[in-house]
């Protein structure tokens, strides 16, 4: 191939590339437009219950939550919560005690509306399916 044919071919390729859309057409992945990004749906009840549980809400105190089982207070773990799966929310709420003072129910220190949010958070967090 002669030099003039090669340079003419090169110019034709460059002209074609210049006429195509800009770089995103050559990038890997999908071409997204503004507004296509997936938006995460935030569960406000879950987040509020979490903030009360962790003591981040103004006017609340952070407590260590334990379960009163067999006369001993045990930390909340999937293993210790297993007996409450599919059970009643009232039974679960009565079993929640403070780790440092097992004779005190931890939810008694909260306002009634906050209790619902904390129970909602724990139910969803540990997949308890409380009724």
N, C-alpha and C positions, 0 to 999 in steps of 0.2 A: 504494500500500500504506500502510495507516495506521501510525501510530507504535507502537501497541500490538501489532500483528501483527509488525512488525519486531523489537521488543524480545522478544516471545515466541519468535520464530524464533531470535534470537541466544542466548537462554537455552537453547533446546533443543540448539543446536550446541555450546555450552559444556558442557552436561551430557553430551552424547555424547562429546566430546573427553576429558572428565575420567574417563569410565568405560573408555576404551581404555587399553592398556598404555602405559607411560611413553615417553619420548623416543626410545629406540632404534627403535621401530616407525616413526617418521617420518624417521629418519636415512637417508642414502643408503648404498648398499653392502649387504653381507650382514650378517645378524644372527648373530654368533658366540657360542657358549657357551664356558665355561671348558674348556680342553683341546682346542679345535678348531684352535688355532694350529699351523701347520706347524713341525715341529722339524727342524733341520738335523742330519744324521747326520755325525758327525765321524770321519774316518779317522785313527785313532791312529798307525798306521805312517807315514802321510804327514806328520803333524804332528811326530812324533819325528824323522824323517829331515830335515825342514826345519829343526828346531832344531839338529841336529848340523851340517848344511850351513852354517847361518848362525853357528855357534859359540856358540849361546845355551845349550847344555846344559852343566852343570857338568863341568869337567875337559876340555872340548874347546876347541880354538882355531879361530878363523875363518881360513880359507884362501881365497885367490882361486883358483877352479877354472878351468883352461884345458884345451884339447884339443891334443894333440901331433899336428899334421898337416903333412906335407911339411917336416919339420924346424923348424917354427915353432910356437910356442904361441899359440893363438887363444882368445879369451874364449868362454864358452858362450853361443851364440845359436842361434836356430832354423836359421839358414843354415849355421852351422858344424856343427850336429848332424845335418844331413840325411843324410850318408853312413852314419850309425849306425841310422837308422830300420829297424826290423824285423831288425836284426842281433843278434849275440850279446852278452850282458851282459858276458862276460869280455873281449871285444875293446874294448868301451866303457870298462870299468874300467881296462884297461891304458893307454888313451889319455888318461885324466884325469891332468893334472900340475898342479903349482903354477905360477902365473903368474910369480912372482918368482924361482923356481928350476925351470925347465922340465925339468931332468934328474931331478927327484924326483917320484915318483908321490904324488899327494895322498892317496889312500886308504890308503897304507902307514902313514901317521901315525895312522890311526884303528884302533879295536878291530874285530875281525872282525864282531861283531854290528852295530856301527854302520855298517859298510860296506854291509851288506844294506839298512839303512834309507835310507841316502843314495842308493843306486842305485834303490830303490823310489821315493823322492821325485823324483829326476831323470827317471826313466822316466815317471812320471805327469805331472809338471810340463810336460815338453816333448813328451809323447805319442809316445815313441820306439817303443813296442811291442817292447821287447827280449825275447829268448827266453832 
